[in-house]
Amino acid sequence: MNTVEMLDELQNKALHDEELKNRFLKTKEEEDSLGAFCRVCREMGYEIYPMDVIQAGDEFYATMKRSTNGGGENSPKLEGEDDLYEMFFASLEQTGNQDGR
């Protein structure tokens, strides 16, 4: 299983487990938030380290960029699509805001 698949699996688990979701959200308060996030991932049995997350985001973004307009230098900037870490949290935080609608 690659890093993107592991993050997706962890995200799905967190969306259905409030305690796990809160553990992940609490890591954002740490000085080294990415390191703390990866530590929780490893405690859950997923061998994820900060460079894995960064590299997976870069690879994911490069694949997406290649698929738009031929992937040339004039391809539009895909804002935020290279940051799997932030996308992971955006989904968790969004589910918390739906109750207030």
N, C-alpha and C positions, 0 to 999 in steps of 0.2 A: 504494500500500500504506500503510495507516495504522500508527500506532505499535504497537498491540497485535499486528497481523500481523507487523510487523518483529521485535518481541521474541519472538514465538512461533517465527519462523523461526530467529532467532539461538539460541534455547534448544535447538531441535532439532539445530542444527549442533553446539552445544557438547556435547550429550549423546552425540554420535557422534565427537567429536574431543577427545581428552583434553588436548591442548595448548591448544586454544581454551578449554575448560572451566577449566583452571588459570589462564589469563590473566584470565578473568572473576572467578574466585574471589580472585585476588590483588588485584583492585581494591578488595575489601572492607577491605583493610589500609591503604588510602590515607586521608589526612586528609579529602579531598573524594571519598569513595567513589563517589557518584553521578556526579560529573564524570568520574572516571577510568573508570567503567563506560561512560559515553557516548562517551568518547574511543576506547575499544576498538571500540565499535559503529561509529563513523565510520571507523576504520581498516579495518573489514571491509566498508565501502561502504554502511552504513546511516546516513543523516543523522538521528541521534537526539541530542537535547539534554536536559538535566535537566528543563526545564519541559515538554517533550513527554511524558516519562515520568510526571510528576506529573499533568498534565492528562488523560492517557489513563487513569490509575488512577481519577481522580475521575469521569470520564465512564463508565467501566466499572462503577464502584460505583453511580453514579446509575441506570444502566440496570437493574442487578440489583435495586436497592432498589425501583424502580418496579414490578418484576415480582413482588414479594412483598407479599401482603396489600394490593394496590392502591397501594402506595408511599406511603401516608400517613405522618404523623409518628409513628404508633404501630408502624411497621414495625420488626422486630427489627434490632438493630445487627449487621451482618455483619462480625465481627471479622477484621481484616487483609485483607479482600477489596478494599480501595481501594489497596493498595500493590503494584502490578505488579512493582516492583523487588524487593521481598522475596519475592514469589511466584516470580519468575524464579530467584532463588538457592535457594529452598527445594527446588525440583525438582532443581537441580544437586547440592546437598548431600545430598539423599536418595539419589541414585544412588550416591554415594560410600559411603554407610553400608550399602548392601545387601550388600556383599562380606563384612561382618563378621557376618552372621547365622549 
